[in-house]
Amino acid sequence: MTNLDATKSLCNAIVNTFYPDNATVRFVLASHGISPDGEATPTDKELFCTAVRLVMGFVESSRSESGVSTAVREDAIRNSIKYWCGVYGVDVDEVLGGEATTIEDGTHLW
């Protein structure tokens, strides 16, 4: 499994309504010095933290724009992240430092 596939799968595991597009995940991985096409390592903490950054930064109200639907409450997302932090052995405060951003009516931003 590639880092790209693993990160996308982690995003979906954290919030099962979030399917980030390939270009976005490739950009974020490359920005963090991770090869999108490299072989993923099981329980890679950096991939997990990258997936959390994607989830927390990509919340929007329109499901048609590849964001996390606001039908999923932010507290539910945070609880899911807390659970996965335990699985990956990552400090919760380290990854939940920021607030999620909600984009209203994302279709009209294009």
C-alpha positions as CSV (number, residue, x, y, z in Angstrom):
1,M,0.0,0.0,0.0
2,T,1.3,3.5,-0.9
3,N,1.5,6.4,1.5
4,L,-1.2,8.1,-0.6
5,D,-3.6,5.1,-0.2
6,A,-2.8,4.7,3.5
7,T,-3.5,8.4,4.2
8,K,-6.8,8.4,2.3
9,S,-7.8,5.3,4.1
10,L,-6.9,6.8,7.5
11,C,-8.9,9.9,6.7
12,N,-11.9,7.7,6.0
13,A,-11.3,5.6,9.1
14,I,-11.3,8.7,11.3
15,V,-14.4,10.2,9.6
16,N,-16.3,7.7,7.4
17,T,-17.8,10.5,5.4
18,F,-14.5,12.0,4.3
19,Y,-12.9,11.0,0.9
20,P,-10.1,13.4,0.1
21,D,-9.0,13.7,-3.5
22,N,-5.7,12.4,-4.7
23,A,-4.2,15.8,-5.6
24,T,-4.9,17.2,-2.1
25,V,-3.4,14.2,-0.3
26,R,-0.4,14.2,-2.6
27,F,0.2,17.9,-1.9
28,V,-0.1,17.6,1.8
29,L,2.2,14.5,1.9
30,A,4.8,16.2,-0.3
31,S,4.6,19.3,1.9
32,H,5.6,17.2,4.9
33,G,8.4,15.5,3.0
34,I,6.6,12.2,2.6
35,S,6.6,10.5,-0.8
36,P,3.0,9.8,-1.8
37,D,4.1,6.8,-3.9
38,G,6.4,5.4,-1.2
39,E,5.5,2.2,0.7
40,A,3.4,2.8,3.8
41,T,4.7,1.5,7.1
42,P,2.1,0.0,9.5
43,T,1.2,2.4,12.3
44,D,3.2,5.3,10.8
45,K,2.7,8.2,13.2
46,E,3.5,10.8,10.6
47,L,1.0,9.5,8.2
48,F,-1.6,9.4,11.0
49,C,-0.8,13.0,11.9
50,T,-1.1,14.0,8.3
51,A,-4.5,12.4,8.0
52,V,-5.7,14.2,11.1
53,R,-4.5,17.5,9.6
54,L,-6.5,16.8,6.5
55,V,-9.6,15.9,8.5
56,M,-9.4,18.9,10.7
57,G,-8.7,21.3,7.9
58,F,-11.3,20.1,5.4
59,V,-14.6,20.2,7.2
60,E,-17.3,21.7,5.1
61,S,-21.1,21.7,4.9
62,S,-21.4,20.3,1.3
63,R,-20.8,16.6,0.9
64,S,-20.4,17.2,-2.9
65,E,-17.2,19.1,-2.4
66,S,-15.1,16.2,-0.9
67,G,-15.2,17.7,2.6
68,V,-16.4,16.2,5.8
69,S,-20.1,16.7,6.0
70,T,-21.2,18.8,8.9
71,A,-23.8,16.1,9.6
72,V,-20.8,14.6,11.5
73,R,-20.5,16.7,14.6
74,E,-17.1,18.2,15.4
75,D,-17.1,16.5,18.9
76,A,-17.7,13.2,17.2
77,I,-14.7,13.8,14.9
78,R,-12.6,14.7,17.9
79,N,-13.7,11.6,19.8
80,S,-12.7,9.5,16.8
81,I,-9.3,11.2,16.6
82,K,-8.8,10.5,20.3
83,Y,-9.5,6.8,19.7
84,W,-7.1,6.6,16.8
85,C,-4.4,8.5,18.8
86,G,-4.5,5.6,21.2
87,V,-4.1,3.1,18.4
88,Y,-1.1,5.0,16.9
89,G,0.4,6.0,20.3
90,V,0.2,9.7,19.6
91,D,-0.4,12.4,22.2
92,V,-4.0,13.7,21.8
93,D,-3.0,17.3,22.6
94,E,-0.3,17.1,19.9
95,V,-2.8,16.5,17.1
96,L,-5.9,18.3,18.4
97,G,-4.3,21.7,18.9
98,G,-6.2,23.5,16.2
99,E,-9.9,24.0,15.5
100,A,-11.8,22.5,12.6
101,T,-12.9,25.0,9.9
102,T,-16.4,24.8,8.4
103,I,-16.8,26.2,4.9
104,E,-20.4,27.1,4.1
105,D,-21.6,26.7,0.6
106,G,-18.2,25.6,-0.8
107,T,-19.6,25.2,-4.4
108,H,-19.8,29.0,-4.8
109,L,-16.1,29.5,-3.9
110,W,-15.0,28.3,-7.3
